[in-house]
Amino acid sequence: MPTLKDSLRGKLNDNEIKLVPSSFDMVGDLAIFSDFPKELIKKEKMIGEALLELNRNIKVVLKKTRKYSGEFRTPKLKIIAGEKRKETELKENNIRLRLNPEKVYFSIRLATERKRVIELVSGGEEVLVMFSGVGPYSIGIAKNKKPKEVYSVEINPSAFKYQKENILINKVDVKLFKGDVKNVVPKLKKKFDRILMPLPRGAESFLGVALKAAKKNSIVHFYDFLHEDEFKKAEEKIAKACKKAGRKFKIIGMVKCGQFGPGIFRICFDFRVI
């Protein structure tokens, strides 16, 4: 099967061919280029249309014009070919998710990690998903496992709206709350068997909230972005929060969930609150 670069030979010169991105993310029927060279801006429509010809499952080709930023860690996307829309629907871990990747934080590269966590859930658990986005964890757990209850908290209005739709699409029972975790969780006045914290940057500032909502022997999934030489820092953050909360903990395991630069990884520390 010809590659994108192969299909553009004769249309671009050799130097331009070398600059054509060799990878992109597929989010539903959207193809998203993360790093699109500025030298090819005048040829972006041609490149996008060539990709549409190569892959009939792709309906829209976009490029990131701004990396993840702002309060809700969302990118800026520009349509360079295909249909004039940014909303899509995808299937993942036996669920359907509708979303607009420009309005909500969603990484398709975390599908494997989401599957890992979903599979750890036991029947009858009371689960809390913080920073739940469009619902990949909360809906995935409710659909694939038999939890007693799933509580889901999201502050981004767009992500909250999509998760509300996705709960209906998947016909699952998820108790969804809109707002800041620090305000919402204490008002729930509940303790949980499992707490998910899929916020890669700054999640340590919410560890105190999680620990107050944790039952004895509760499992917490804590995410962080760190250089591989500094993974110990995540454990130090957990230890500091536990000491302040008067709780003891035991690290169960650590998983790399993706690389974001030379030696820099998103990691998840799974720990038990004793």
N, C-alpha and C positions, 0 to 999 in steps of 0.2 A: 504494500500500500504506500503511495507517495506521501512524503511529508509536506508540511506547509512550505518549507524552503524549496523543495523539488517543484511544487506547483507554481512557484513564482519565478523560476528560472526563465529568462527571456523577457520578463517584465521588469525585473530589477537588475542592476549591475552587480558584479561579484562582491563589492564592498557592502552594498545594501543587503544582499542575501545573508552575509555573515552576521548582520545586525538583527535580522528577523528573530523575534523571541521563539525559543524552541519549546516553551512550556506555557500553560495557562491553567486556570482553575475552571472546572465545570460545576456550575451551581444550577441544578435543574437543566433547562435548555439554554442557559447563559454561559458564554465563554468569556472569562475575564483575564486580561493580561495585567499582571502586576507591575512589570517593568517594561514599558514600551519606549524604545529609544527616541529621543527628540529628533534625531537625524531622519527618522522615517515618518514624521508627522504628515508630510504632504502625500505620503503613499499609504496612510493608515486605512483609508476606505478600500483600496485595492487589496490590501493584506486581509482585512476583515472579510471581504467578499470571497476571497480565495479560501478562507477557512470555512465559510458557509458551504462552499462547493464540495470541500473535502469531507465534511461531516454533516450529514442531513439531520442529525439529532440536535444540532446547534441552530437556534433561531435568532439569537442576538449576540453580537460580539461587542464587548466593552473593554475599555482600558482604564486603569486607575490614574487619575490626574492628581490625587492627593491620598497619601497613606492614611491609615487609621488615626483619627484624631478627634478632638472635642470631648464633651462630657460623655457621649455614648460610644466612643471609639468606632466611628463609622468612616468609610472612605468616600471620596468623590469619584464618581464613575461617568465616563463619556461613552455614548453609543457611537461606534465607528462603522457598523454594518448591521443589516438585518432589521427586524421589527422595532418599532419605536416604543419600547417598554423596558422597564427594569424589574418588574415583578415576575416571579416564576414559582413553580411548585416542584418539589423534588421528593424522592423516596429515600429513606435512610432507616436502617434498623427496624424494618417492618412498620414504619409510620410515614405519613405524608406531611410535608411542611410547606406552607406558602409563606413567601417573604420577598422583600426588596432589599438586596445586599447593600444598597446605598443608605438605607434608612435604619438598618439594624446591624449589630455586630453578629456575623455568622462566618465561621471558618469550616469549609468543607473538609479540610485536612484533619479535623478533630473527630471525624466519624468513627474511626477505629477506637479512639479513647472513650468516646461516648458509649460505644458497644461494650467495652471492657467494664465500665462502671455499672451499666445497666445489668450486665450478667452477674455482678456481685450481689445484687439486691435479693434478699430472701423474702419469701411469702410472709405477709403479716406485718411488714415493717412500716413504721411511720417515717416518711421521708420529707426533708426540706431541701428545696433547690433554690439557692440564692442566685441573683443575677441570671435569671433563667431564660432571657432572650425570647426567641419565638417558640421555645418549648421542646428542644430536642432531647434534653435529659428528662424533664418531668413527664412529657407525653410518652417518651420511649419506655420509661419505667412503668407507667400506668398501663401501657398497651401490652408490654411483653412479660411483665411479672404480675404478682398478685399482692401488691402492697396493701396495708390497711388503709393508709391515706397518703396522698402526695400534696404537699403545700409548695406553691411556686410563687416567687416574688420577683418582679421586674419593674424598673423605674422608667425606662424609655417608653414613651407613649406609643410609638409605632410598633415596637417589639411586643408590647402588651396587647395591642390590637390584633396583631398577627397571631400571637399565642392563643388569644381568645377564639379566633377563627379555627386555628389548628386543633384545639381541644374538641370543637364541634365536628370538624372533618374526620377526626380519628375516633370519635364517639367514646371518649374516655372521661373518667372522673378525676379532675385535677382542681384543687382549690387555689385559684389564681388571685394574687393581690398586687395592686399597683402602688409603687412608692419605693422609698429608700429602705433598704434592709434594716438599717439602724432604727428606723421608726416603726416599721411594720412588724418585725419579728418579736420584739418584746410585748407588743399588744396581742399577739396570738396566745400568749400564756400557755404554751405547749412545750413538751420535750419530745425530741426526735431520736430515732434509732440510727439514722444516717443523715448527714448534712453534706451537701455538695456546694463547693465554692468556686465555680468556674470563671473567676475573674482573674486574669493573669497578672494584671498590674495593680498593686495596692490592696490586694485581698487581705494582707496581714492586719489592716486597720479594722477589719470586720471579724477577726478571730474571736474577740471578746464576746460579740453578739452570738456567734456560733456556739461558743463554750457554755454560755448561759442557757442555750436551748438544747444542749446535749444531755441525753440520759447517761447513766452510768453504763459503760461499755459501748457507747455510741461510736460509730465510725464517721470520721470527717475526711473529705477529699479536698485538700488545699492545693491551689495552683499558684505557680510563680514563674517569672522569667529570670533566668540566671545563667551566668557563664558556668561552664562545666567545672571550673576550678572553685566555684563558690556555692555549689549545691548545699553545702553544710549550713549556709545562711538561712535557708528555708526552715531547717530544723531548729535553728536558733530563734527564729521568729515565732515558731510554734511554742518552744520552751518558754520564751518571754511572756507570751499571752497566757499560757497555762499557769505560770507562776503568779501572774497578776490576778487570775481568776480563782486561784486556789484549787486547781485541778491537776491531776497527774495524767501523763499520756505515754503511749508506747507506739513507736513508728512501726507500721506493718510492712510498708514497702514504698518504693519510689519508682516512678515511670517517666521516661522522656516522651513527650507528646508532640514533638516537632522541633525542627531547627530553624532559627530565625536570623542566623548570621554566623560568622566564624566562632565556633565554640559556645554559641548562645542558644539555649533551649527553653522551651516551655516545659515545665516539669509538674508532676502531681505527687505530693506526699500524702499517702493514706495513713492516718493514725487513729488509734483507739483512745477514747477518753476514759480513763480508769476511775 
